[in-house]
Amino acid sequence: MAQTTETPVRTPDGRAPRTPRVHRAWFVAAVTFVTIIGAAAFASLPGLLIEPLHAEFDWSRGTIGFAVSVNLALYGLTAPFAAALMDRFGIRRVVAVALTVIAVGSLLTVWMTAAWQLVLFWGVLVGLGSGSMALAFAATVTNRWFTARRGLVTGILTAAGASGQLVFLPLLSWLVEHHGWRPAAVTVALAALAVVPFVWLLLRDHPADVGLAPYGGEYAEKPAPVPGAARRAVGVLLKAARTGPFWLLAGTFAICGASTNGLVKTHFVPAAHDHGMPVTAAAGLLAVIGVFDVAGTIASGWFTDRFEARRLLAVYYALRGISLLFLPMLLAPTVQPPMVFFIVFYGLDWVATVPPTIALCREHYGEDSAIVFGWVLASHQVGAAVVAFAGGLARDVFGSYDVVWYASGALCAAAALMALVIRRPRAQAPAIAGA
């Protein structure tokens, strides 16, 4: 339920401003949700491109997987710098530019003729743009606009990516199946551009811009722009790297990325197609994962407000690992009930790890938590990049994806143990000094 009161401030003439019935933070969260949905189109396409590009250009799956891995790696490595840039130039400017870069990179792939162009356009340009639209965006908005309900809002904004997958994946798979991959790439570009006006006109950088306190908190003046975004991002990394929780969070999140974006999102469709399942049916299953991902992530945000985050992470990773070990036995030409059960189960767990991970970053690293989470997210995408490439390479070498499914299941078990090792945060974590 939205909060119905706000902490008022005084106008220059000493009067209290009018208090609206619904806090402005919820409108900012809604715009952020729509923005992430619009940008999610790019994340729906890589798994659909592997077979068409292999058929048209005779590129190996390892080559195509390498382009996807560059995209995923840059997505993660850009995130901490994007969080610092948002502190320097504001959320609106950074996100609007990022969406434009995504659109340009996706559109240029329509005219590519060589594999290096796929790496440049889809890997580098879309990777850089999407990195600035990474989960650090959601973390920054949540940290600035919300004091109460942070776990719930984090879950909702994280679920936006899954909602975008739900919206775009069936459409993109239909376009690829009936009209080829180029119209799908154009659709991604148009979706990114369509969101830019919403960002520029409706999003605000800080509650103080409209004279409000954050939801559930007290009014504070907008901080001055922080110069030296790159220097600050690196400084925060160097300070965080001296602490044990950072490496445990980075390690668990690397495994999270390897088992989701790197493996299932990239290779599930071609793996199912290897077993005779039509591409549209396999893509439809991924979309269903998106349906339950929304519910699972929002529920995880609710749980994070009430239960210990590290124990939640351990449960999530353990359940994910078990499900991956069973997947090779479930792939078949048609969709059977056990596969439906896997899709529902995996969907509920897909990014349920994000709210407790952000919560642990916030508890350990204070006001620098968005940048720290950006670096943790970088590890997530590096893990995804490694498996996106290794999965395609394994398919070329072994003729199947089975070894990758089993290895990912074992890694998830390791992540569950790592989550339990994370020490309890201090009662009040200070910001990382000197960053």
Secondary structure, DSSP 4 states (H G I P E B T S, - for coil): -----------TTSPPPP--SS-HHHHHHHHHHHHHHHHTHHHHSHHHHHHHHHHHH---HHHHHHHHHHHHHHHHHHHHHHHHHHHHH-HHHHHHHHHHHHHHHHHHGGG--SHHHHIIIIIIIHHHHHHTTSHHHHHHHHHHHBSSSHHHHHHHHHHHHHHHHHHHHHHHHHHHHHH-HHHHHHHHHHHHHHHHHHHHHH--S-GGGGT-PPBTS---PPPPP-S-HHHHHHHHHHHHTTSHHHHHHHHHHHHHHHHTIIIIIHHHHHHHHHTT--HHHHHHHHHHHHHHHHHHHHHHHHHHTTS-HHHHHHHHHHHHHHHHHHGGGT--SS--HHHHHHHHHHHHHSSTTHHHHHHHHHHHHGGGHHHHHHHHHHHHHHHHHHHHHHHHHHHHHHSSSHHHHHHHHHHHHHHHHHHHHSPPPPSSPPP-TT-
